[in-house]
Amino acid sequence: MADDHPAEFSPPWYDGGSWPEGVDPESHVSTEPEVAMAVSNALSAEDQRPVNTVAPFPLPCLDAMQAMVHETAVAKGWWETPEPIAVKIALMHSELSEALEHIRAGHDPDEIWFEDDGKPDGVAVEFADVVIRIMDTLAFYGVSLSEALVMKAEYNHGRPYRHGGKAF
């Protein structure tokens, strides 16, 4: 199990093999305040996160995927000369622009096809490219995407309807 969570991508409370007391190791879901508090209490004082009561915590599959994505990018040479984060963000935008161009060309979001070289393409594939670039970039900086997702989902859960009246 330790291999699923390399130290540089692990949630700060993860010790390489056990879950904090009160967290179900099968579901990893903390829907009860006392379970969420067990996770929160397991975090160090200088690394506190909002208490999670909505989403599964942690997301070990996502953490493992993030580590794998980054390891692949490193192995393929994409981090030999790290680019500024602004370049990484621009490349994330470029993947969304490719998705938009597929929509403009009349493709549906659920349509996936394969190029002659076997490369998958389509709106969903370009969205996947965005997530892959986000995972890779955050991994380089030692940030767990699953933690950020859980924090933001918890925050959004407590927001008012349409975030207080926004039109879109």
N, C-alpha and C positions, 0 to 999 in steps of 0.2 A: 504494500500500500504506500510506503514511503516514496516509491518511484513515481506514483501518480501525482505527487505534490512536491516537486523539487523545491528546496528551501527558498529560492529567490522568488517563487510564485505562490507560496503558501499563505493562507490566511494567518495572521499573526498569532493565533492561539493554537494552530495545528502543531502537534508534537511528533508527527511522523507515524502515528499508528492508532491513536485513540481520539475519541470525541469528548468534548467537555461534559462533565456530569450533567445529566438532565436532557441531553440531546440524543434523540433516537438515531442510532447508527444505521438503521435500515432506510428510514425516510428522510432524515436530515431536516425535517420540517419543524419549525418552531412557531406553532400557531398559538401556543399558550404563553401568557406573559412570564410565568416562572421559568419556562424552557428558554425563552428568548433572553431572560435575565441571566441564565446560566452561561449563554454564549457571550453576552455583554460583559459579564464578570470575568470571563476567561481572558478578555483582552487586557493588555497592559494599560496602566493609567494614562500613559502618554499617547496611546493609540486607540482611544475610545471611539466607538462608532455608535450611531443611533441604534436603539434596541429594535431588532427585527421581529415583527409579529405577523408578517404577511407572506413572505416568500421562503422557499427552502433555503436553509443556511447551514452549511456552506453549499456550494454547487460544485461538488468534486469533479463531475464530468466536465464542466466548463473549465475548471482550473486545469485539468489534465489536457483538454483540447488547446487551451492557451499555451501551455508549455510545449506541446507537440508542434503547434503552428510556429512558435518562435524558434524552436530547435531546427525545424525545416528551413526557415528563412536564413538562419545562421549557416547551416550546412550548404545552402545554395549560394552563399556569398553576399547576401543582401546587407550584412552588417560589418563587412570588412572595413568600410569607411562610412561610419554612421552619418546620415544626413541630418540636418536640423529638423526639429519636430515640425516646423512650418511646412517643410517639403513632404513629410509623412502625411500631414493633414491635407495638403493639396492632392496627394495621391488617393486619399480616401474620397475626396470630392470627385476625382476623376472616375472612380468606380460608380458613383451615383450618377454622374453624367452619362456613362455608358448605359446604365439602366434606363435613364430617361430617353436616350436615343432609340433603344429597343421599343419603348412604348410609342414613341413618335413614328416608328416604322410599322406600327400596327400589331406588335406582339403583345399577347396577354401576359400578365404577371406569372401565371402558372405554366407558361410554355417554356420548355427546356429542349434544346437541340444540341447536336454534337457537330463540331467542325470536322473537316477531313482528317485532321491530325488527332482526333479523339477528344479534343478539349470541349468540355461542356460550356454552353453559352445560354444567355437569356436573362431576363430581369432578376429572377431569384438567384441566379449564379453571380450576377454583379453585386447583389445585396450581400451574398456570402463573401465576396471579395472584400467588401467594406468591413465586415465583421473580422475577417482574417487580418486585414491591415490594422484594425483597432487592437485586436488581441496581440499581434506581434509588437506593435509600438509600445503598448502598455507593459508587456513582458520585458522589453528592453529597459524600461524605467523601473521595473520591479513592482508594478502595480497590478493587483488582482482585479480583472474585469468582473468576476463574480461578486466580489465585495462591493464594487462600485454599483453594480446592477441592483443588488439587494438594498443598499443604502438609498438609492434613488427611487426604487419601487416603494419602499417603506415611506419615504417622504411624499411621493405622489399619492399614496393611499390616503394620507391625511389632508390632502389639499381640498379646497372647496370645488363644487361642481364647475366644470369648465375653467378651473383655476381662478375663479372669481369673476367670470363673465367674459372671457376672451372669445372673440368671434371664431377663430380657427387656430 
